[in-house]
Amino acid sequence: MGLIHRLYHGDTQFPLVRRKKVFYVVSIVLVTIALGSIVFRGFNLGVEFKGGAIFTVPAPKDVSVEDTRHFVEDLGVAEATVQTLQSSSGDTKVRIETPPLSAEERDKVLSSLGERFDVRPNEIDSREVGASWGEQVTRKALQGLVAFLLAVILFISLRFEPKMAASAIVALIHDLILAAGIYSITQFVVTPSTIIALLTVLGFSLYDTVVVFDRVAENTKGLEKTNRHTYSEAAELAVNQTFMRSINTSLIALLPVSGLLFVGALLLGAGTLKDLALALFVGLGSGAYSSLFLATPLLADLKMREPRFKALEARVLERRGKGGAAPVRLSQRSTHAVPPAQGGAEEPVDAPEDEVPVPAATATQVRRPSPPPRRKKGGRPGRPSGKRRR
């Protein structure tokens, strides 16, 4: 059988919690690279954040971005950003972003662009953005992020428990740092659309994490009464039970985002889509990773530090040691323990709480046929004894 077939039928188990140290190292390395790029390279902030002038000029379809940037820089404008825009009607425009300009410099750029692209100056859309507006956007974005994180902590703490909230917040910060690091490494322009995309990604990552945590809560309910498996084993079962669901959800979400990024932005040249598509693409991928490989193993680590689950682990190991049984393998289709495949004593399957166990004698009892009527001398079978009929 192929791997995909076994996954869909629950016949494969991945030791995600048992190999948590490997995933911790991977996450630490990725976060370190992202933070290093943010600190040393910084971000390529758009004009909305640092202020400047924006010129949108009608242009032919074969316009060259490099030639246009060199043309603007020859006018004495440093650090100009040029990108092409495609409208739904097929018209092509060039968007030029520059640092803040004086009135004379602005008029010079307008007239020069009009001559180059053979348009009148009044056909060129020009506007200026102050740095104060960019600071306001940044402040509002940070306020929205803090409010979102507080709402996440409150919701998960009330719905589940505070340790699940802590694990979810770590996963969200992990996704946020990776997405921001990709923008710093690639030097994509950071615009207000980028902030919106990041908040959207955090919501998707939270949804995936809550789905896994809900299954963890279901598998660990009444766990201490059975003494058959530890919290880590029950959490690992929850991750495997929701593994394909998380992968399918992420793939379905990544397909249209890939179309925005690779087809719309890179092939068709719709530059405004890059700001939104890159953050969504990176965030969706990191969100699926953190929900399965980071949040749940971290939760298992936090819970296994509690005295009651330490005592449960000791009881489970003692029980297995006395019985000579191999570690209990958990079924993917249920939360019950199943006997090991080879060697060792078999572990009985826990009966669900809503089912009443049936005694073995009753379950295997076979109804015997009633004996035939006894035949008396001189009589007929099946008739009561008495006088013979003449």
Secondary structure, DSSP 8 states (H G I E B T S, - for coil): --HHHHHHTT-----TTTTHHHHHHHHHHHHHHHHHHHHHT--EE-HHHH-EEEEEEEE-TT--HHHHHHHHHHTT--S-EEEEEE-TTS-EEEEEEES---HHHHHHHHHHHHHHHT--GGGSEEEEE-HHHHHHHHHHHHHHHHHHHHHHHHHHHHHT-HHHHHHHHHHHHHHHHHHHHHHHHHT-EE-HHHHHHHHHHHHHHHHHHHHHHHHHHHHTTTHHHH-SS-HHHHHHHHHHHTHHHHHHHHHHHHHHHHIIIIIIIIIS--THHHHHHHHHHHHHHHHHHHIIIIIHHHHHHHHHTSHHHHHHHHHHHHHHHHHT----EE-SSSSSEE--SSSS--------TTS----HHHHH------------TTS-TTS-SS----
